[in-house]
Amino acid sequence: MGLLDSVLGAVMSGGQQQAGAAGGLGGNLGALLPVITGMLSNDGQQGGLGGLLEKFNQAGLGDVANSWVGKGENMPISADQLSQVLGSGAIGDIASKLGVGQGEAGGMLAQMLPGIIDKLTPDGQAPAGGLGGAGDLMGMLGKMMQK
């Protein structure tokens, strides 16, 4: 849970955490969370959480993504598997935004995405209407930090 707390803490403090404070994500924290909220928001390119879960299903990795939503143990995912789901173009775009290579961007996303989806779905199921827009998601993450 420390890594998620570090990322959320960095977002809440404007992304000013020191490099290495969150498992090597360092200065990319401030850029990584908006990327993830963009993926999960209803108005994002992936079609919100439901659209993202469908992409995982189509790639044969639905059980992995569903474990993040469910109440059980979160299954891990690799950067290569994320590239299979999202496409190398999407990972390349993320890498560009973060100023890192595609492998590193995929690895950071693989490290963060399961925990964030898990925390945004505390009831063990995806909300029927999705998670809302990017602003809604940032508000939800802010409330989690206050707890």
C-alpha positions in Angstrom: 0.0 0.0 0.0 3.0 2.3 0.5 3.5 2.9 -3.2 -0.1 3.9 -3.8 0.0 6.2 -0.7 3.2 7.8 -2.1 1.7 8.4 -5.5 -1.5 9.8 -4.0 0.5 11.9 -1.6 2.5 13.3 -4.5 -0.6 14.2 -6.4 -2.1 15.9 -3.4 1.1 17.9 -2.8 1.4 18.8 -6.5 3.8 16.0 -7.5 6.7 17.4 -5.6 8.0 14.2 -4.1 11.7 13.3 -4.2 13.0 10.9 -6.8 13.0 7.3 -5.5 10.5 8.0 -2.8 8.0 5.6 -4.4 9.9 2.7 -5.7 11.8 4.5 -8.4 8.8 6.4 -9.9 10.3 9.6 -8.6 9.6 12.7 -10.6 7.1 10.9 -12.9 4.5 10.7 -10.2 2.9 14.0 -11.1 2.6 13.0 -14.7 1.6 9.3 -14.1 -1.6 9.8 -12.1 -3.3 12.1 -14.7 -2.5 9.4 -17.3 -4.2 6.8 -15.2 -7.2 9.0 -14.4 -7.5 9.7 -18.1 -7.6 6.0 -18.8 -10.2 5.3 -16.2 -12.5 8.4 -16.7 -15.7 8.1 -18.6 -14.5 10.8 -20.9 -11.1 9.2 -21.5 -9.8 7.4 -24.6 -10.3 3.9 -23.2 -14.0 4.4 -22.6 -13.7 4.6 -18.8 -13.3 1.7 -16.5 -15.9 -0.4 -18.4 -14.1 0.1 -21.7 -10.7 -0.7 -20.2 -12.1 -3.9 -18.6 -13.5 -4.9 -22.0 -10.1 -4.4 -23.6 -8.6 -6.7 -21.0 -11.3 -9.3 -21.7 -10.6 -9.1 -25.5 -6.9 -9.6 -24.8 -7.6 -12.7 -22.7 -6.6 -10.9 -19.5 -10.1 -10.2 -18.1 -9.4 -12.3 -15.0 -6.4 -10.1 -14.2 -8.3 -6.8 -14.4 -11.3 -8.3 -12.7 -9.1 -9.2 -9.7 -8.3 -5.5 -9.3 -12.0 -4.6 -9.1 -13.0 -7.6 -6.9 -12.4 -7.9 -3.2 -9.7 -10.6 -3.4 -6.0 -10.5 -4.1 -4.9 -8.3 -7.0 -3.2 -10.3 -9.7 0.0 -8.7 -11.1 0.4 -7.6 -14.7 3.5 -7.1 -16.7 4.5 -4.2 -19.0 4.3 -6.6 -22.0 0.7 -7.6 -21.0 -0.3 -4.0 -20.7 1.1 -3.3 -24.2 -0.9 -6.3 -25.5 -4.1 -4.8 -24.0 -3.6 -1.1 -24.7 -1.4 -1.3 -27.8 2.1 -0.2 -28.2 1.0 3.2 -29.6 -0.8 4.0 -26.3 2.2 2.9 -24.3 4.4 5.0 -26.5 2.1 8.0 -25.9 2.3 7.5 -22.2 6.1 7.1 -22.4 6.2 10.4 -24.3 4.2 12.2 -21.7 6.4 10.8 -18.9 9.7 11.4 -20.8 10.8 7.8 -20.4 11.1 4.7 -22.6 8.2 2.5 -23.5 9.4 -0.4 -21.2 9.7 1.9 -18.2 6.3 3.5 -18.9 4.7 0.1 -19.1 6.4 -1.0 -15.9 5.3 2.1 -14.0 1.7 1.7 -15.3 1.8 -2.0 -14.4 2.9 -1.1 -10.9 0.2 1.5 -10.3 -2.9 0.5 -12.2 -3.9 -2.5 -10.1 -3.8 -0.6 -6.8 -5.6 2.4 -8.1 -8.4 0.4 -9.7 -8.7 -1.6 -6.5 -9.0 1.6 -4.4 -11.5 3.1 -6.7 -13.8 0.1 -6.6 -14.0 -0.6 -2.8 -17.3 -2.5 -3.1 -15.7 -5.2 -5.3 -17.6 -4.2 -8.5 -17.3 -1.6 -11.2 -20.0 1.1 -10.9 -22.7 0.8 -13.6 -22.2 4.4 -14.6 -18.4 4.2 -14.6 -16.1 6.1 -12.3 -17.0 9.6 -13.7 -14.9 12.2 -15.4 -11.3 12.9 -14.7 -12.2 15.6 -12.2 -14.5 13.2 -10.4 -11.6 10.7 -10.2 -9.2 13.2 -8.8 -11.8 14.1 -6.2 -12.2 10.5 -5.2 -8.5 10.1 -4.9 -8.3 13.2 -2.8 -11.0 11.8 -0.4 -9.0 8.6 -0.1 -6.0 10.6 1.0 -8.0 12.3 3.7 -9.0 9.0 5.3 
